Amino acid sequence: MENMDIFSNATNRLTRSVLGVYNRSFGTHAMLTPAEPRSFGQPTPETHPHLMKPGETTPGIKAVEYELRRAMLMDRLSENSVAVSLGYRMRYMSNKAMESARFNSKIKDIIKNYKDIYIDLPPRTNILSTDNVQKNIVRNYVKPLSRIIQELRLIKSDSEIALMKKSGEIAGKAFIQTMKFTKPGLSEHDLYAKIDFECRIQGAQSLAYVPVVAGGINALTMHYVRNDMILQDGDLVLLDAGGEYCGYASDVTRTWPVNGKFTQPQKELYEAVLNVNRRCIKLCTEAENISLNGIHEISVEFMKEELLNIGFDLVEGDIERVLYPHHVGHYLGLDVHDTHYIDRSRRLSRGMVITIEPGIYIPPNEAYPKKYHGMGIRIEDNVVVGATDPIVLSSTTPKEVIDIEYCMANS
C-alpha cells in the first residue's frame, strides 16, 4: 500500500494538528506516550543515541519543529478540509507480501467528512483507481497540496541549515580525498566509486544523485553520466556530486587537472569562471533585493567580461547559447532541485538555500581561442541566503588554484 499522511483542518482549530507518529496500517496519526515503544523501523533517540538526541523525531530536527510545520500547513488550508499526502509506493524484495485491502474503505470514510481535499494525485495509481474512492474524490473540491508545502519548504529552519551544513562538510571531505586519488590512467568510473565511498564513509547515507564525472571534452556534455572513459594526462576533470545527509542534499561541482597541475590556458579559463562564481555568491543576500533569475542575468555579463579579458572575440548569443548554456543556480534542500514549483524569479529571502554554479564550455570551434578548445569548467557552491552576508555551505571544498594543486600534490 501507499505511505500516506492525513491532516484535517476542522472548524475547531485548537485540535486540528495532532503530534504523533504515522500508523502504516490505516494512514492516520496515533498519539504516543514517552514510554511506548516505536516499532516502525525508524531510528529513535533510544535505539540510535549516536544519531539522534532526546526530543528529536529525525536526526537533527526536534518533534516540536515537525508540529510547527504541520500547524503552518494547516493555516494554509481552507476550513473543513483534509490534506492527503501520498508517499512513494512501498516496494517489496519478495513477491510473497500482499497490500492492505482496507485502504480504499478507510480513505473513503475519511474524505466524506470534508468539503475540500488537498492531494497530489499521480496520473495513475492503483489505490485510487478502483472502488468508489476516485468517484468520491472527484465529487469533492480537490486542491493541490504540494504547492503549499513547497512554499513552506523554501525557507529553511536553523535545524535544517545545520543539517545542510553537515551535508556540505561531508561533500568537502569527499572531494578532497577524490582530488588526492586522481591520476592519469584511472577511469571516470573510478572517481565515481571514490566520491561515493568517501561521502558514505564521512557520514552520508548515499549520494544525492548520479554524479557527473567528465574528463576532458566530455565536460562539454551537460549532465554527462556515462562515467566510463579513461582520464588523460593533461586534461581537466569535472566532477558534480553531493551526498544526502539525514534527507538533505549537497550539490557541489569542482574541476581540476587530472595530473594535479593546471596548464596556463587551463588556469586562465578556470580563474575566469572562479571570478564569476565569487561575484555571484556576494549577491546572495536579502539586501541585494534580487532573484535567482536576476543573478543569472548578471552572471552572463560577468562571464562576458571575464572572457573578453582573456582574449575571446564574442558575438551576440555566444555566451547564452554556446559557452554558458545553463542557469546559474537552483533551490536546494530535501531534493537536489528543490521546490520545483517555485519560480526562480522569486526575490531571495533569508533562509533560502541555493546553488551558484557558473560554467564555461569551449567547443573545438575556430570562433574561440584554440588553446581553450575542449575545456569544460564548472564551479558550484551551496549558499544560504543571508540578510546582508551569504553563508557558503560548501566552503571546505577546495576551489582556489593554489589549494587544488596543493591538495593533489600531497596525496
Secondary structure, 3 states (H helix, E strand, C coil): CEEEEEEEECCCHHHCCCCCEEECCCCEEECCCCCCCCCCCCCCCCCCCCCCCCCEEECCEEHHHHHHHHHHHHHHCCCCEEEEEEEEECCCCCCCCCCCCCHHHHHHHHHCCCCEEEECCCCCCHHHCCCCHHHHHHHCEEECCHHHHHHHHHCCCHHHHHHHHHHHHHHHHHHHHHHHHCCCCCEHHHHHHHHHHHHHHCCCCEECCCCEEEEHHHHHCCCCCCCCCECCCCCEEEEEECEEECCEECCEEEEEECCCCCCHHHHHHHHHHHHHHHHHHCCCEHHHCCEHHHHHHHHHHHHHHHHHHCCCCCCCCHHHHHHCCCCCCCECCCCCCCCCCCCCCCECCCCCEEEECCEEECCCCCCCCHHHCCCEEECEEEEECECCCCEECCCCCCCCHHHHHHHHHCC
